[in-house]
Amino acid sequence: MKIDPPLLVLVEWVDTKVVDDDTWTHRASAKQAAPEVFQQVGWLLERTATQIVLTSTLSHDLMSARDCIPTAVVRSIVAFDPALGVALPALKRKRK
């Protein structure tokens, strides 16, 4: 399903990870293996039963490179509520 207008979301997903640095590892002293957990913020362009598609930058006509994440590895998707957004104060410029 295409999502228009896109939602800004935080996606937590799991990916593979190389566990050992060396070619050979002693089984008795091997490190604990676990997948890597990532958190990614982006504009949700598409969500289907098999995948979600995010982009980090969006204009009316253009978008940055998209990431396609299989739903099988997604732990959670949380949408940001623009009504709860907080404006950041302006930064003061230093005079030279």
Residue pairs with C-beta under 8 A, 6 or more apart in sequence:
1 46
1 47
1 48
2 45
2 46
3 44
3 45
3 46
3 47
6 43
6 44
6 45
6 55
6 58
7 43
7 44
7 79
7 80
8 41
8 42
8 43
8 44
8 79
8 80
8 82
9 41
9 42
9 43
9 44
9 54
9 77
9 78
9 79
9 80
10 39
10 40
10 41
10 76
10 77
10 78
10 80
11 39
11 40
11 41
11 42
11 52
11 54
11 69
11 74
11 76
11 77
12 37
12 38
12 39
12 40
12 74
12 75
12 76
12 77
13 37
13 38
13 40
13 69
13 73
13 74
13 75
14 35
14 36
14 37
14 38
14 73
14 75
15 35
15 36
15 38
15 73
16 35
16 36
17 33
17 34
17 35
17 36
19 30
19 31
19 33
20 30
20 31
37 75
40 54
40 67
40 69
41 56
42 54
42 55
42 56
42 67
43 54
43 55
43 56
43 58
43 63
44 52
44 53
44 54
44 77
44 79
45 53
45 54
45 55
45 63
45 66
46 52
46 53
47 53
47 77
48 71
49 71
50 70
50 71
50 72
51 68
51 69
51 70
51 71
52 68
52 69
52 71
52 74
52 77
53 66
53 67
53 68
53 69
54 66
54 67
54 69
55 63
55 64
55 65
55 66
55 67
56 64
57 63
57 64
58 64
